[in-house]
Amino acid sequence: IGKGVTSFINFIIFLFTTVFEWFLLLLLFIRSNLNKMLLAALIGGCIGVIYQYVIKDVQYESSITVEPNFGSTVQLYKNIDYYLSLVKQDDFERLASSLNISQEEAENISWIEVEPYSNENQLLLSYKSFISELDSNAVKHIKYKTFASEQPIESFRYHIVRVTSKDKFIFKKLESPIINSVISNSYYDKVKNTAYNNLIRKKSALESSMLELDSLRNLYKQVMLAESVKENSGTNIFMSETGGGSKEVDVFDKYMVMNEELIEVNKQLTAENEVVNVVSSFNAVGMKVKIWYKNFAVIGLIGGFVFMFLIISIRKLDQ
């Protein structure tokens, strides 16, 4: 046992010393060839700057946030993937026809994508709601990280469609075609009409029930007032408080519950009035793309350094 423990400890020590030795060799290699690598990085950066700010067309970006209803999220993602495939294939004629724009405007589009809008609070609330419906044994096998990583796109409420184009004024023209491509599906239109009619019926039933409850409350009030004015009605007043009063409270509670349901129905009527709700529209003028890792000046700088590193490494390896 002692020999086994000693061998294991020696192996760990050997592993750490080997890794540390390799790290030192790498530092010494970079140090001895640093001038060449910095020169290559400078040349690559200069080439990247020329391409980024002189040769390459300026790219503009804008996004629209939408709220798909009735399961139309799948159709939205399918349509955006179709537009992106046309961009990748340079099939601008078909893209122009799909988005109802000119072919020249379609050729300016360089990228289009859609992704769900999410944050940590939304995922935590969804996880809390999900595990509340499970028993304690099932909850043990479902961790938050697993739940968050495997969330389907349909579970997110909002989605962001982002477009990159060389034309900074094209974005407003794309909003209606993108939305109409989803709502033109007859299935979602039927589902929307059915849901809307059901909500209208529920609202009407709630309003009628609330009117009846309000009339019943007024009746209880009149009865209690009539009993209170009777002569020698001390006992009657007590009975009214224990009998009629409790009934009036019950009616009032039911009235408030129905009022809360009516508020929710009105919210649903507003949120589900369309197959796709536009939460925020495209900007009238796109903004310049300023993502550092997409900037060719940065790419050229890093690329030149890495390229010289590989060239020198290959020469050393050959030696």
C-alpha positions as CSV (number, residue, x, y, z in Angstrom):
1,I,0.0,0.0,0.0
2,G,2.8,2.4,0.9
3,K,4.6,1.7,-2.5
4,G,1.3,2.3,-4.3
5,V,0.6,5.6,-2.5
6,T,4.2,6.7,-3.2
7,S,3.9,5.9,-6.9
8,F,0.7,7.8,-7.2
9,I,2.2,10.9,-5.5
10,N,5.3,10.7,-7.7
11,F,3.0,10.5,-10.8
12,I,1.1,13.6,-9.7
13,I,4.4,15.5,-9.0
14,F,5.8,14.4,-12.4
15,L,2.6,15.5,-14.1
16,F,2.7,19.0,-12.6
17,T,6.4,19.4,-13.2
18,T,6.0,18.3,-16.9
19,V,3.1,20.7,-17.5
20,F,5.0,23.5,-15.8
21,E,8.2,22.7,-17.9
22,W,6.1,22.9,-21.1
23,F,4.7,26.2,-20.0
24,L,8.2,27.6,-19.4
25,L,9.4,26.3,-22.7
26,L,6.4,28.0,-24.4
27,L,7.2,31.3,-22.6
28,L,10.9,31.0,-23.6
29,F,9.9,30.3,-27.2
30,I,7.6,33.3,-27.4
31,R,10.2,35.5,-25.7
32,S,13.0,34.6,-28.1
33,N,10.7,35.2,-31.1
34,L,8.6,38.0,-29.8
35,N,9.9,40.6,-32.2
36,K,9.0,38.5,-35.2
37,M,5.5,37.8,-33.8
38,L,4.8,41.4,-33.0
39,L,6.0,42.5,-36.4
40,A,3.6,39.9,-38.0
41,A,0.8,41.1,-35.8
42,L,1.4,44.7,-36.7
43,I,1.4,43.8,-40.5
44,G,-1.8,41.7,-40.0
45,G,-3.5,44.5,-38.1
46,C,-2.6,47.1,-40.8
47,I,-4.0,44.8,-43.5
48,G,-7.2,44.3,-41.3
49,V,-7.6,48.1,-40.8
50,I,-7.3,48.7,-44.6
51,Y,-9.9,46.0,-45.3
52,Q,-12.2,47.0,-42.5
53,Y,-12.3,50.8,-43.1
54,V,-11.4,51.2,-46.7
55,I,-12.3,48.1,-48.8
56,K,-15.1,46.4,-46.8
57,D,-18.6,47.9,-47.0
58,V,-20.0,49.3,-43.8
59,Q,-22.5,46.9,-42.1
60,Y,-25.6,48.1,-40.3
61,E,-27.7,46.2,-37.8
62,S,-31.2,46.5,-36.4
63,S,-33.5,44.1,-34.5
64,I,-37.2,43.5,-33.9
65,T,-38.6,41.9,-30.8
66,V,-41.8,39.8,-31.3
67,E,-44.2,37.7,-29.1
68,P,-45.5,34.8,-31.1
69,N,-48.8,33.3,-30.0
70,F,-50.6,30.0,-30.6
71,G,-47.4,28.0,-31.2
72,S,-46.3,30.2,-34.1
73,T,-42.7,30.3,-32.8
74,V,-41.9,27.2,-34.9
75,Q,-43.1,28.9,-38.1
76,L,-41.1,32.1,-37.3
77,Y,-37.8,30.2,-36.9
78,K,-38.5,28.1,-40.0
79,N,-39.1,31.3,-42.1
80,I,-36.0,33.1,-40.7
81,D,-33.8,30.0,-41.5
82,Y,-35.2,30.0,-45.0
83,Y,-34.3,33.7,-45.5
84,L,-30.8,33.0,-44.1
85,S,-30.3,30.0,-46.5
86,L,-31.2,32.3,-49.4
87,V,-28.6,34.8,-48.3
88,K,-25.9,32.2,-48.0
89,Q,-26.8,30.8,-51.5
90,D,-26.8,34.4,-53.0
91,D,-30.3,33.7,-54.2
92,F,-31.3,37.3,-53.9
93,E,-34.1,37.1,-56.5
94,R,-36.0,34.6,-54.4
95,L,-35.2,36.6,-51.2
96,A,-36.5,39.8,-52.7
97,S,-39.7,38.0,-53.7
98,S,-40.2,36.6,-50.2
99,L,-39.5,39.9,-48.4
100,N,-41.4,42.0,-51.0
101,I,-38.3,44.2,-51.7
102,S,-36.3,44.9,-54.8
103,Q,-33.4,42.6,-55.8
104,E,-30.9,45.4,-55.2
105,E,-32.1,45.9,-51.7
106,A,-32.0,42.1,-51.1
107,E,-28.4,42.0,-52.2
108,N,-27.5,44.4,-49.4
109,I,-28.7,41.9,-46.7
110,S,-25.7,40.0,-45.4
111,W,-27.2,38.2,-42.4
112,I,-30.6,37.5,-40.7
113,E,-31.2,35.4,-37.6
114,V,-33.6,34.9,-34.7
115,E,-32.9,34.0,-31.1
116,P,-35.0,33.8,-27.9
117,Y,-34.8,36.6,-25.5
118,S,-34.0,35.2,-22.1
119,N,-32.4,36.2,-18.8
120,E,-31.6,34.5,-15.5
121,N,-34.8,35.6,-13.8
122,Q,-37.1,34.2,-16.5
123,L,-35.3,30.9,-16.4
124,L,-35.5,30.7,-12.6
125,L,-39.2,31.4,-12.6
126,S,-39.8,28.8,-15.3
127,Y,-37.8,26.3,-13.4
128,K,-39.7,27.1,-10.2
129,S,-43.0,26.7,-12.0
130,F,-41.8,23.4,-13.6
131,I,-40.6,21.7,-10.4
132,S,-43.7,22.8,-8.5
133,E,-45.7,20.3,-10.5
134,L,-43.3,17.4,-9.8
135,D,-42.9,15.2,-6.8
136,S,-39.8,15.4,-4.6
137,N,-38.2,12.3,-6.1
138,A,-38.5,13.6,-9.7
139,V,-37.1,17.0,-8.7
140,K,-33.8,15.4,-7.5
141,H,-33.1,14.2,-11.0
142,I,-33.7,17.6,-12.7
143,K,-31.0,20.2,-12.0
144,Y,-31.4,23.9,-12.9
145,K,-28.4,23.9,-15.3
146,T,-29.8,20.9,-17.2
147,F,-33.3,22.5,-17.3
148,A,-31.9,25.9,-18.5
149,S,-29.7,24.3,-21.3
150,E,-32.5,22.1,-22.6
151,Q,-35.3,24.8,-22.8
152,P,-37.1,24.5,-26.1
153,I,-37.5,27.7,-28.1
154,E,-41.3,27.5,-27.8
155,S,-41.1,28.0,-24.0
156,F,-39.6,31.6,-24.4
157,R,-42.1,34.4,-24.6
158,Y,-40.1,36.9,-26.6
159,H,-37.8,36.4,-29.6
160,I,-35.4,38.8,-31.3
161,V,-35.0,38.9,-35.1
162,R,-31.7,40.6,-36.0
163,V,-30.8,41.7,-39.5
164,T,-27.4,42.9,-40.8
165,S,-27.4,44.9,-44.1
166,K,-25.2,47.3,-46.0
167,D,-28.3,49.5,-46.5
168,K,-29.1,51.4,-43.2
169,F,-32.6,52.3,-44.4
170,I,-34.0,48.9,-45.4
171,F,-35.0,47.6,-42.0
172,K,-38.5,49.2,-41.8
173,K,-39.4,47.6,-45.1
174,L,-38.7,44.1,-43.6
175,E,-41.0,44.3,-40.6
176,S,-44.3,43.6,-42.4
177,P,-43.1,40.8,-44.7
178,I,-41.5,38.9,-41.8
179,I,-44.6,39.2,-39.6
180,N,-47.0,38.4,-42.6
181,S,-45.0,35.3,-43.5
182,V,-46.1,33.9,-40.1
183,I,-49.7,35.1,-39.9
184,S,-50.4,34.0,-43.5
185,N,-50.6,30.4,-42.2
186,S,-54.3,29.6,-42.1
187,Y,-53.9,27.2,-39.2
188,Y,-52.8,30.0,-36.8
189,D,-55.6,32.2,-38.1
190,K,-58.2,29.6,-37.2
191,V,-56.6,29.0,-33.7
192,K,-56.6,32.8,-33.1
193,N,-60.3,33.2,-34.1
194,T,-61.3,30.2,-31.9
195,A,-59.3,31.5,-28.9
196,Y,-60.7,35.0,-29.4
197,N,-64.3,33.8,-29.5
198,N,-63.8,31.7,-26.4
199,L,-62.4,34.7,-24.5
200,I,-65.3,36.9,-25.6
201,R,-67.8,34.3,-24.4
202,K,-65.9,33.9,-21.1
203,K,-65.8,37.7,-20.6
204,S,-69.6,37.9,-21.3
205,A,-70.3,35.1,-18.8
206,L,-68.2,36.8,-16.1
207,E,-69.8,40.2,-16.6
208,S,-73.3,38.6,-16.4
209,S,-72.4,36.7,-13.3
210,M,-70.9,39.8,-11.7
211,L,-74.1,41.7,-12.3
212,E,-76.1,39.0,-10.7
213,L,-73.8,38.9,-7.7
214,D,-73.9,42.7,-7.4
215,S,-77.8,42.5,-7.4
216,L,-77.6,39.8,-4.7
217,R,-75.3,41.9,-2.6
218,N,-77.7,44.9,-2.8
219,L,-80.6,42.5,-1.8
220,Y,-78.7,41.4,1.3
221,K,-78.0,45.0,2.2
222,Q,-81.7,45.9,1.9
223,V,-82.7,42.9,4.1
224,M,-80.2,43.8,6.8
225,L,-81.3,47.5,6.8
226,A,-85.0,46.4,7.1
227,E,-84.2,44.1,10.0
228,S,-82.2,46.8,11.8
229,V,-85.1,49.3,11.9
230,K,-87.5,46.8,13.5
231,E,-88.5,47.5,17.0
232,N,-86.9,45.4,19.7
233,S,-84.7,43.8,17.0
234,G,-81.6,43.2,19.1
235,T,-81.8,39.5,18.5
236,N,-82.6,40.0,14.9
237,I,-79.6,42.2,14.4
238,F,-77.4,39.5,15.9
239,M,-78.9,36.9,13.6
240,S,-78.4,39.2,10.7
241,E,-74.7,39.6,11.5
242,T,-74.1,35.9,11.8
243,G,-76.3,34.8,9.0
244,G,-76.9,37.5,6.3
245,G,-73.6,39.2,7.0
246,S,-71.6,36.0,6.2
247,K,-73.6,35.4,3.1
248,E,-72.8,38.9,1.9
249,V,-69.1,38.3,2.6
250,D,-69.2,35.1,0.6
251,V,-70.9,36.9,-2.3
252,F,-68.4,39.7,-2.2
253,D,-65.5,37.1,-2.2
254,K,-67.0,35.4,-5.3
255,Y,-67.4,38.8,-6.9
256,M,-63.7,39.7,-6.4
257,V,-62.6,36.3,-7.7
258,M,-64.6,36.9,-10.9
259,N,-63.2,40.4,-11.1
260,E,-59.7,39.0,-11.1
261,E,-60.7,36.5,-13.8
262,L,-62.1,39.3,-15.9
263,I,-58.9,41.2,-15.6
264,E,-56.9,38.2,-16.8
265,V,-59.3,37.7,-19.7
266,N,-58.9,41.3,-20.8
267,K,-55.1,40.9,-20.6
268,Q,-55.4,37.8,-22.8
269,L,-57.6,39.6,-25.3
270,T,-54.9,42.3,-25.6
271,A,-52.0,39.9,-25.8
272,E,-53.6,37.3,-28.1
273,N,-55.3,39.7,-30.5
274,E,-52.7,38.9,-33.1
275,V,-50.8,35.8,-34.1
276,V,-47.5,37.7,-33.7
277,N,-47.3,40.8,-31.5
278,V,-44.5,43.3,-32.2
279,V,-43.0,44.4,-28.9
280,S,-40.4,46.6,-30.4
281,S,-40.0,47.5,-34.1
282,F,-36.9,47.9,-36.3
283,N,-35.1,51.2,-36.0
284,A,-35.8,53.6,-38.9
285,V,-32.0,53.8,-39.4
286,G,-29.7,50.9,-38.6
287,M,-26.7,51.2,-36.3
288,K,-23.2,50.4,-37.4
289,V,-22.0,46.9,-36.4
290,K,-19.3,47.4,-33.7
291,I,-18.6,43.9,-32.4
292,W,-14.9,43.6,-31.7
293,Y,-14.5,40.0,-32.7
294,K,-16.0,40.8,-36.1
295,N,-13.6,43.7,-36.7
296,F,-11.0,42.7,-39.2
297,A,-8.4,45.0,-37.6
298,V,-8.6,42.8,-34.5
299,I,-8.8,39.6,-36.6
300,G,-5.7,40.7,-38.6
301,L,-3.8,41.5,-35.4
302,I,-4.4,38.2,-33.8
303,G,-4.1,36.3,-37.1
304,G,-0.7,37.8,-37.9
305,F,0.6,36.8,-34.4
306,V,-0.8,33.3,-34.6
307,F,0.5,32.8,-38.2
308,M,4.0,33.8,-37.3
309,F,3.9,31.6,-34.2
310,L,2.9,28.5,-36.3
311,I,5.6,29.2,-39.0
312,I,8.4,29.4,-36.4
313,S,7.0,26.4,-34.6
314,I,7.0,24.3,-37.8
315,R,10.6,25.4,-38.5
316,K,11.7,24.4,-35.0
317,L,9.9,21.1,-35.2
318,D,11.6,20.4,-38.6
319,Q,15.0,21.1,-37.0
